[in-house]
């Protein structure tokens, strides 16, 4: 069951905190494409760190999301998909607000039908290699920015912003 997205604007968040040196607000570079049924999503961050193995991603989306955003550090690899239609449906069913994948996804039409936000670097039809590897809820570095479990991620049509706490 999808959760209700809080009202926000990434532009307004940036206008309110124009000093990136304090570390309170970080803006991710415009590398990510939109694949989910929701273009706007926000919530506290939960993380997975993995490389071409979505075992921990599967575990995460099969568990209660409680309005959180799953941030998947796939090392930027575009060789294997870390999320597809089945896992997007599980994320929607289990109440995840969104999934941000620093890597590739697949099943574009199926993901678009899910009422969950999904951002990734690109599409690849090649499935994951399941080796039961990866870490959950550890700090991850995405496109040069550190994201930590419990911080807040906001994504809308203008970009992706991370804050230490809820806005």
N, C-alpha and C positions, 0 to 999 in steps of 0.2 A: 504494500500500500504506500503510494508516494506521500511525502510530507508536504506541507504548505511552505512555499518559498517566502522568506521574509522580504519586505520591501527594501530595496537598496539600489544604488547606482555606483558602479565602480568609479565613474568620473567624480561623483560627489565624495566618495571615500578619499580619492586622491586630492581633491580640492581642500578637504578638511585636514589633511596631513601631508603637506608639500615637502617635508624634510625627511628624505630617505635615510639620512645618517643616524636617526634615532632607532632604526630597526623595527619600529612599531608596525610599519606598513611596507610591504614589498610588492612590486608589480612584476609578474612573469612576462617574459618577452612574447611577442605575438607569433608563436610557433605552432600553436594548437588549433586544430580544426574541430568543428562542432559536428557530432554524430548522433546525439541523443534526441529524444522527443522534446526535451526542455532545453531552451537556450539560456535560461537564467536559473542558477542554483547557488545555494550557500549552505554552509554548515561547518561544524567542528571537524577537523582533519583526523583521519585514521590512515596509517600508511602501510604499504607493502613495498619491500625492496626485493627485486627478482630480475633474472636475466633469461629471457626466452622460455621461462617455466612459470606457468600461471597457477601452480598448486596453492600458493597462499592467497592469490586473488580469488580463486574459487571458494576457499574457506571463508574469506571475508564477506563476499556478497551472499553467501548462503546463511550468514548469521544476521541477527537484527542490526539494521543500519541506524535506526533511531535518529534519522535526519542528518547523519554525518556524510562527509565527502571522503571517498576513498582515493588517496593519492598513491599511484603506482609508479615507482621508480624502476622502469625497465631499462635503464642505462641508455635510453635513446635508440635502442635497437629497432630496426625496421625489418628484421629477418623473420620473426614469428609473432603471431597475434597473441596478446595477453588478455583480451576481452572480446567476446563475440555476442551473438544474439541470445543464446541460452543464459549466459552469465548476466547480460543486461536485463533480461526478464527477471532473473533472481534478485538483482539489485533493486529493481522496481518493487517486486513483491515483498521484499524484506525491509523496505523503508529507507533505502539509501537516497540521499538528495542528489548525489552525483558521483562520477568517477572521472578522475583526471589521470591519463596514462601517458607517461613519458616514454613512449614506444608506440607500437602499432596495434590496431584492432581489426576486426573483420565482421562480416554480415551487416553491412551498412543499412540495408532496408529494414532488417529486423531490429536493429538498435534504434532507428528513427521512430519505430512504432512504440517504443517504451517511454513511459513518462518518467524519465530520469535524465539528468544532464550527463553527457559523455563528451569529453574532450580528449583528443589524442593527436599524435604527430602525423599519423596517416593510416592508410589501409593496406593490409597484406592478406591474401587468402590462405597463407600457410598457417596451419594450427600450431599451437604451443607444443613444447616438449615437456611432458610431465616427468619430473625427476624428484618430486617432493622436496624441492629446495626453495629458499627464500626466507625473508624475515618479516615479521609483522610489528607494527607500532614502534618503529625506530625512526630517528631523524633521517631524512633523505634530502639529497641535493637534486633539485630539478632546474635545469637550465641556469646553473650558477647560483641559485637561491636555496637556502636551507629552509625546509618545511618540517615542522615538528607536530607530533600528535597533540591534539587539543587546541592548536591554533585554528583560526577560522579562514576558510577559503570562500571567496565571492567571485562568481563568474557570471558575466552577462555579455551582451552584444559588443561591448567596448573592450573587454579584456578580462584578465584574471588578477585579482588582488588577494594577498594574504596578510592577515593581521594577527597580532599576538592574542587578541581576545575579541569577543563579539563586538560589533559596531553598535 
